[in-house]
Amino acid sequence: MWGRGTAGMGPAPAPRCRSLKRSGEDKEQRLALLEAARAAAEREVSELRAALRGLESARLENRRELQELRRQVKELDSENSRRGRELGELQARVALEEQREQRSRREASGLRQKVAESEAGTEAARKEVWESPKSHCGRPTSPSVPVRPRAGCPGAGGVPVPSGPACCPQS
Protein backbone atom coordinates (compact mmCIF):
# COMPACT_ATOMS: atom_id res chain seq x y z
CA MET A 1 0.00 0.00 0.00
CA TRP A 2 1.79 2.92 1.09
CA GLY A 3 5.19 1.73 1.10
CA ARG A 4 8.24 3.05 -0.43
CA GLY A 5 8.52 3.10 -4.05
CA THR A 6 4.87 3.11 -5.00
CA ALA A 7 4.28 4.56 -8.33
CA GLY A 8 2.42 7.90 -8.73
CA MET A 9 2.91 9.13 -5.32
CA GLY A 10 5.85 10.92 -4.03
CA PRO A 11 7.57 10.11 -0.92
CA ALA A 12 5.62 10.85 2.19
CA PRO A 13 6.74 14.02 3.95
CA ALA A 14 8.86 13.52 6.87
CA PRO A 15 7.43 14.49 10.23
CA ARG A 16 10.30 16.79 10.93
CA CYS A 17 9.68 18.79 7.80
CA ARG A 18 6.07 19.28 8.71
CA SER A 19 6.96 20.57 12.13
CA LEU A 20 9.50 22.99 10.64
CA LYS A 21 6.95 24.20 8.13
CA ARG A 22 4.37 24.65 10.88
CA SER A 23 6.95 26.38 13.09
CA GLY A 24 7.82 28.75 10.21
CA GLU A 25 4.15 29.55 9.64
CA ASP A 26 3.64 30.18 13.34
CA LYS A 27 6.62 32.49 13.39
CA GLU A 28 5.34 34.36 10.34
CA GLN A 29 1.94 34.80 12.00
CA ARG A 30 3.58 35.95 15.17
CA LEU A 31 5.78 38.35 13.20
CA ALA A 32 2.71 39.75 11.40
CA LEU A 33 0.91 40.18 14.74
CA LEU A 34 3.96 41.85 16.27
CA GLU A 35 4.33 44.18 13.28
CA ALA A 36 0.64 45.07 13.49
CA ALA A 37 1.00 45.66 17.23
CA ARG A 38 4.11 47.72 16.60
CA ALA A 39 2.31 49.83 13.97
CA ALA A 40 -0.62 50.32 16.37
CA ALA A 41 1.78 51.29 19.15
CA GLU A 42 3.55 53.76 16.84
CA ARG A 43 0.18 55.27 15.85
CA GLU A 44 -0.77 55.56 19.52
CA VAL A 45 2.63 57.13 20.35
CA SER A 46 2.16 59.58 17.48
CA GLU A 47 -1.35 60.44 18.69
CA LEU A 48 -0.12 60.82 22.27
CA ARG A 49 2.72 63.09 21.12
CA ALA A 50 0.26 65.22 19.15
CA ALA A 51 -2.03 65.39 22.18
CA LEU A 52 0.95 66.30 24.37
CA ARG A 53 1.96 69.08 21.95
CA GLY A 54 -1.64 70.35 22.07
CA LEU A 55 -1.62 70.25 25.85
CA GLU A 56 1.73 72.05 26.00
CA SER A 57 0.44 74.68 23.60
CA ALA A 58 -2.74 75.09 25.68
CA ARG A 59 -0.65 75.28 28.88
CA LEU A 60 1.53 78.02 27.37
CA GLU A 61 -1.57 79.90 26.20
CA ASN A 62 -3.11 79.54 29.66
CA ARG A 63 0.11 80.79 31.22
CA ARG A 64 0.13 83.85 28.95
CA GLU A 65 -3.51 84.47 29.75
CA LEU A 66 -2.81 84.11 33.48
CA GLN A 67 0.05 86.61 33.21
CA GLU A 68 -2.24 89.03 31.36
CA LEU A 69 -4.92 88.58 34.00
CA ARG A 70 -2.37 89.21 36.76
CA ARG A 71 -1.27 92.38 34.97
CA GLN A 72 -4.89 93.49 34.72
CA VAL A 73 -5.48 92.74 38.41
CA LYS A 74 -2.43 94.83 39.34
CA GLU A 75 -3.69 97.60 37.08
CA LEU A 76 -7.15 97.42 38.66
CA ASP A 77 -5.64 97.40 42.16
CA SER A 78 -3.63 100.47 41.28
CA GLU A 79 -6.73 102.16 39.84
CA ASN A 80 -8.70 101.17 42.94
CA SER A 81 -6.03 102.65 45.22
CA ARG A 82 -5.94 105.86 43.18
CA ARG A 83 -9.71 106.17 43.30
CA GLY A 84 -9.67 105.44 47.03
CA ARG A 85 -7.23 108.32 47.53
CA GLU A 86 -9.37 110.56 45.32
CA LEU A 87 -12.45 109.55 47.31
CA GLY A 88 -10.70 110.43 50.57
CA GLU A 89 -9.65 113.79 49.15
CA LEU A 90 -13.16 114.48 47.90
CA GLN A 91 -14.67 113.49 51.25
CA ALA A 92 -12.25 115.85 53.00
CA ARG A 93 -13.18 118.64 50.57
CA VAL A 94 -16.88 117.97 51.11
CA ALA A 95 -16.43 118.09 54.88
CA LEU A 96 -14.48 121.35 54.58
CA GLU A 97 -17.14 122.85 52.31
CA GLU A 98 -19.86 121.76 54.77
CA GLN A 99 -17.96 123.49 57.58
CA ARG A 100 -17.62 126.63 55.46
CA GLU A 101 -21.29 126.48 54.58
CA GLN A 102 -22.26 126.13 58.26
CA ARG A 103 -19.98 129.04 59.14
CA SER A 104 -21.53 131.11 56.33
CA ARG A 105 -25.03 130.24 57.53
CA ARG A 106 -24.18 131.27 61.09
CA GLU A 107 -22.62 134.49 59.80
CA ALA A 108 -25.61 135.19 57.54
CA SER A 109 -27.97 134.50 60.43
CA GLY A 110 -26.00 136.89 62.63
CA LEU A 111 -26.05 139.54 59.92
CA ARG A 112 -29.80 139.06 59.41
CA GLN A 113 -30.30 139.49 63.13
CA LYS A 114 -28.18 142.68 63.12
CA VAL A 115 -30.11 144.01 60.10
CA ALA A 116 -33.41 143.22 61.82
CA GLU A 117 -32.21 144.95 65.00
CA SER A 118 -31.00 147.93 63.00
CA GLU A 119 -34.27 148.16 61.09
CA ALA A 120 -36.19 147.88 64.35
CA GLY A 121 -34.09 150.71 65.82
CA THR A 122 -34.61 152.82 62.72
CA GLU A 123 -38.33 152.14 62.76
CA ALA A 124 -38.51 153.02 66.47
CA ALA A 125 -36.69 156.30 65.79
CA ARG A 126 -39.09 157.09 62.92
CA LYS A 127 -42.11 156.38 65.07
CA GLU A 128 -40.73 158.60 67.79
CA VAL A 129 -40.28 161.45 65.34
CA TRP A 130 -43.67 160.98 63.68
CA GLU A 131 -45.54 160.43 66.89
CA SER A 132 -44.60 163.81 68.28
CA PRO A 133 -47.75 166.00 68.05
CA LYS A 134 -46.09 168.88 66.29
CA SER A 135 -42.91 169.49 64.37
CA HIS A 136 -40.36 172.05 65.49
CA CYS A 137 -42.35 174.84 63.84
CA GLY A 138 -45.75 173.92 65.19
CA ARG A 139 -47.21 172.18 62.17
CA PRO A 140 -48.28 168.56 62.46
CA THR A 141 -46.17 166.12 60.49
CA SER A 142 -47.22 163.00 58.64
CA PRO A 143 -45.27 159.87 57.87
CA SER A 144 -46.57 159.95 54.29
CA VAL A 145 -44.95 163.34 53.63
CA PRO A 146 -41.24 163.09 52.88
CA VAL A 147 -39.13 165.41 54.95
CA ARG A 148 -35.80 167.09 54.45
CA PRO A 149 -33.77 169.40 56.61
CA ARG A 150 -33.71 173.00 55.38
CA ALA A 151 -30.94 175.44 55.84
CA GLY A 152 -31.87 178.34 58.04
CA CYS A 153 -34.76 176.41 59.55
CA PRO A 154 -34.66 175.90 63.27
CA GLY A 155 -35.21 172.19 62.49
CA ALA A 156 -32.06 172.02 60.38
CA GLY A 157 -29.42 169.84 61.81
CA GLY A 158 -31.16 166.53 61.41
CA VAL A 159 -34.73 167.23 62.53
CA PRO A 160 -37.15 166.28 59.76
CA VAL A 161 -39.07 169.05 58.08
CA PRO A 162 -41.93 168.63 55.58
CA SER A 163 -40.88 169.19 51.99
CA GLY A 164 -42.76 171.55 49.78
CA PRO A 165 -43.60 175.04 51.01
CA ALA A 166 -41.40 176.20 53.82
CA CYS A 167 -42.81 175.45 57.18
CA CYS A 168 -40.87 178.12 58.89
CA PRO A 169 -40.88 181.80 58.01
CA GLN A 170 -37.68 182.79 56.30
CA SER A 171 -35.96 185.66 57.92
C-alpha positions in Angstrom: 0.0 0.0 0.0 1.8 2.9 1.1 5.2 1.7 1.1 8.2 3.0 -0.4 8.5 3.1 -4.0 4.9 3.1 -5.0 4.3 4.6 -8.3 2.4 7.9 -8.7 2.9 9.1 -5.3 5.8 10.9 -4.0 7.6 10.1 -0.9 5.6 10.9 2.2 6.7 14.0 4.0 8.9 13.5 6.9 7.4 14.5 10.2 10.3 16.8 10.9 9.7 18.8 7.8 6.1 19.3 8.7 7.0 20.6 12.1 9.5 23.0 10.6 6.9 24.2 8.1 4.4 24.6 10.9 7.0 26.4 13.1 7.8 28.7 10.2 4.1 29.6 9.6 3.6 30.2 13.3 6.6 32.5 13.4 5.3 34.4 10.3 1.9 34.8 12.0 3.6 36.0 15.2 5.8 38.3 13.2 2.7 39.8 11.4 0.9 40.2 14.7 4.0 41.8 16.3 4.3 44.2 13.3 0.6 45.1 13.5 1.0 45.7 17.2 4.1 47.7 16.6 2.3 49.8 14.0 -0.6 50.3 16.4 1.8 51.3 19.2 3.5 53.8 16.8 0.2 55.3 15.8 -0.8 55.6 19.5 2.6 57.1 20.3 2.2 59.6 17.5 -1.4 60.4 18.7 -0.1 60.8 22.3 2.7 63.1 21.1 0.3 65.2 19.2 -2.0 65.4 22.2 1.0 66.3 24.4 2.0 69.1 22.0 -1.6 70.3 22.1 -1.6 70.2 25.9 1.7 72.0 26.0 0.4 74.7 23.6 -2.7 75.1 25.7 -0.6 75.3 28.9 1.5 78.0 27.4 -1.6 79.9 26.2 -3.1 79.5 29.7 0.1 80.8 31.2 0.1 83.8 28.9 -3.5 84.5 29.7 -2.8 84.1 33.5 0.1 86.6 33.2 -2.2 89.0 31.4 -4.9 88.6 34.0 -2.4 89.2 36.8 -1.3 92.4 35.0 -4.9 93.5 34.7 -5.5 92.7 38.4 -2.4 94.8 39.3 -3.7 97.6 37.1 -7.2 97.4 38.7 -5.6 97.4 42.2 -3.6 100.5 41.3 -6.7 102.2 39.8 -8.7 101.2 42.9 -6.0 102.6 45.2 -5.9 105.9 43.2 -9.7 106.2 43.3 -9.7 105.4 47.0 -7.2 108.3 47.5 -9.4 110.6 45.3 -12.4 109.5 47.3 -10.7 110.4 50.6 -9.6 113.8 49.2 -13.2 114.5 47.9 -14.7 113.5 51.3 -12.3 115.8 53.0 -13.2 118.6 50.6 -16.9 118.0 51.1 -16.4 118.1 54.9 -14.5 121.4 54.6 -17.1 122.8 52.3 -19.9 121.8 54.8 -18.0 123.5 57.6 -17.6 126.6 55.5 -21.3 126.5 54.6 -22.3 126.1 58.3 -20.0 129.0 59.1 -21.5 131.1 56.3 -25.0 130.2 57.5 -24.2 131.3 61.1 -22.6 134.5 59.8 -25.6 135.2 57.5 -28.0 134.5 60.4 -26.0 136.9 62.6 -26.0 139.5 59.9 -29.8 139.1 59.4 -30.3 139.5 63.1 -28.2 142.7 63.1 -30.1 144.0 60.1 -33.4 143.2 61.8 -32.2 144.9 65.0 -31.0 147.9 63.0 -34.3 148.2 61.1 -36.2 147.9 64.4 -34.1 150.7 65.8 -34.6 152.8 62.7 -38.3 152.1 62.8 -38.5 153.0 66.5 -36.7 156.3 65.8 -39.1 157.1 62.9 -42.1 156.4 65.1 -40.7 158.6 67.8 -40.3 161.4 65.3 -43.7 161.0 63.7 -45.5 160.4 66.9 -44.6 163.8 68.3 -47.8 166.0 68.0 -46.1 168.9 66.3 -42.9 169.5 64.4 -40.4 172.1 65.5 -42.4 174.8 63.8 -45.8 173.9 65.2 -47.2 172.2 62.2 -48.3 168.6 62.5 -46.2 166.1 60.5 -47.2 163.0 58.6 -45.3 159.9 57.9 -46.6 160.0 54.3 -44.9 163.3 53.6 -41.2 163.1 52.9 -39.1 165.4 55.0 -35.8 167.1 54.4 -33.8 169.4 56.6 -33.7 173.0 55.4 -30.9 175.4 55.8 -31.9 178.3 58.0 -34.8 176.4 59.5 -34.7 175.9 63.3 -35.2 172.2 62.5 -32.1 172.0 60.4 -29.4 169.8 61.8 -31.2 166.5 61.4 -34.7 167.2 62.5 -37.2 166.3 59.8 -39.1 169.0 58.1 -41.9 168.6 55.6 -40.9 169.2 52.0 -42.8 171.6 49.8 -43.6 175.0 51.0 -41.4 176.2 53.8 -42.8 175.4 57.2 -40.9 178.1 58.9 -40.9 181.8 58.0 -37.7 182.8 56.3 -36.0 185.7 57.9 
